[in-house]
Amino acid sequence: MLKTLSCLVALLLLTACGQKPGPVKATANKDPKIAAVEEKIQKTTPEGKEIIEKIKALKPEVNGVVASKTLNEIVDDYAKNKGDYNINVIGWESSKKASNGRWKVMLHYQDYQKAMSVAEWEYDPQNNKIYPFEMVNAKTFWTGVGGDTTTPTPKAKK
């Protein structure tokens, strides 16, 4: 009886230690729109990546008025502090414009309704400023509230 019992235990151990299936890989395919955007982002040159980091630390300017926060702070606020209206940042892309030496910098993101959107700025390295290039999404990422109040605001014309 002891021999039979030890054989059964050995058989159970062999069965339990046999090959197990590996971890289940995610079968859901990535959204083709997101994959296409990520492919564009990966093509950003090292110089372009440096420009992205530089402009994220700058305060965007709209109609001659400088924002009270950096672009990175504003984007981060939209991604984390808007509750149900948070955006999902896909990534940043940049390329140098051949015509004038300025840089085209784009933020790819999904809005709260999961629609793909792009905000585009132009960076002028000569005066170290960024401006919205397209006038719908990029203007959204500007604020005059809650930042450095030492930035002068233009006086209203009389």
Residue pairs with C-beta under 8 A, 6 or more apart in sequence:
33 116
34 90
34 110
34 116
37 90
37 91
37 108
37 116
38 90
38 91
40 93
40 108
41 90
41 91
41 92
41 93
41 108
43 93
44 52
44 92
44 93
44 94
44 95
45 95
47 96
48 93
48 94
48 95
48 96
48 103
49 94
51 94
51 103
51 105
51 123
52 92
52 93
52 94
52 105
54 123
55 71
55 94
55 103
55 105
55 121
55 123
55 130
56 70
56 71
56 72
56 75
56 92
57 70
57 71
57 72
58 70
58 71
58 123
58 128
58 129
58 130
59 66
59 67
59 68
59 69
59 70
59 71
59 147
59 151
60 66
60 67
60 71
60 74
60 121
60 130
60 131
60 132
60 138
60 141
60 142
61 67
61 129
61 130
61 131
62 131
62 132
62 139
62 142
64 154
65 144
65 153
65 154
66 151
67 74
67 142
67 143
67 144
67 147
68 143
68 144
68 145
68 146
68 147
68 148
68 149
68 151
69 77
69 143
69 146
69 147
69 148
71 121
71 130
71 141
73 147
74 141
74 142
74 143
75 87
75 89
75 107
75 141
77 143
78 86
78 87
78 140
78 141
79 86
79 87
79 88
79 89
79 109
80 86
82 112
84 112
85 112
86 112
87 109
87 110
87 111
87 112
87 117
88 109
88 110
88 114
89 107
89 108
89 109
90 108
90 109
90 110
90 116
91 108
92 105
92 106
92 107
92 108
93 105
93 106
93 108
94 103
94 104
94 105
94 106
94 123
95 103
95 104
96 102
96 103
96 104
97 103
97 104
97 122
101 125
101 126
102 122
102 123
102 124
102 125
103 122
103 123
103 125
104 120
104 121
104 122
104 133
105 120
105 121
105 122
105 123
105 130
106 118
106 119
106 120
106 121
107 118
107 119
107 120
107 141
108 116
108 117
108 118
109 116
109 117
109 118
109 119
110 116
110 117
111 117
117 137
118 134
118 137
119 132
119 134
119 137
119 138
119 140
119 141
120 132
120 133
120 134
120 137
120 138
121 130
121 131
121 132
121 133
121 138
122 130
122 131
122 132
122 133
123 129
123 130
124 130
124 131
132 138
132 139
132 142
144 153
